[in-house]
Amino acid sequence: PVTFENCDHVEGPFFHGTKTALDPGARLVPGHLSNYYEARIANHVYFSALLEPAVWAAELAIALAGREERGHIYLVEPTGPFEDDPNVTDKKFPGNVTQSYRTRHPMVVVDDVPSWEGHAPEVLQGMLGNIARLREQGLDVIED
């Protein structure tokens, strides 16, 4: 497992998907509103060594905010230690096949990732339907 004490061996590139437009050099910091829950403050910044989880993050953040525009994906660099994202590691997927991590330290936006392929509308709607069902059952819990 990747822990705050044992993360130096994990190499990027790292990606962050969001609804927010940012410029290179911007810092992503904990303490901002969550991309997934209204009025909830995120205690971590989430990122991945794979592009696909960042695509999901960008698309879901936009859809859950009720927006129509395209989300944003950034190449980011951690400034401090990080750990496996417990929301997917060993809960939804054995190990950390999504290579998803979180940190309480700032992440620096290195560059925009302009060319990425989003999911088909029916695939995105399927994921949003799953999230809605989990929320109705009180099971859509993010460990933050």
C-alpha positions, 0 to 999 in steps of 0.5 A, a space after each residue: 500500500 501507498 502511505 504518507 510514510 511510503 509514497 516516494 516510489 510512486 512516479 507520475 505523471 499525475 492527473 486531476 479532474 475537476 469542474 474548475 478552470 485553472 492556469 498552470 502554476 495554480 495550487 490545488 489545496 484541501 479546504 475547498 468545496 467538494 466536486 461531488 457534494 454541495 456544501 461539503 469541504 474536501 479535506 484532501 486533494 485527489 489525483 491519479 497516475 492514470 488518465 481514466 480516473 481523472 476523466 471520471 472525476 472531471 465528468 462527474 464533477 460537471 454533471 453533479 454541478 448541473 453544468 453542460 460544459 466540458 470538465 478540466 483535466 490537469 497534469 499535477 505535481 504533489 508537493 508533499 506526501 500522499 496515500 492510496 485513496 481509500 474510497 477505491 482502494 480495497 473497497 471497490 477494487 482490490 489493491 489500487 488498480 486505478 492508481 488513485 491517491 490523495 494528499 493534504 498538501 498542495 498540488 501544483 497544476 503543471 499543465 492542462 490536458 486538452 485532448 481527452 476522450 469522455 465517456 459516451 452519454 449513456 455510460 455517464 448516465 449509468 454512473 450517475 444513476 448508480 450514484 443516485 441509487 447509492 445516495 438514496 440508500 445512504 451508501 454513497 459515503 466518501 471517506 475524507 
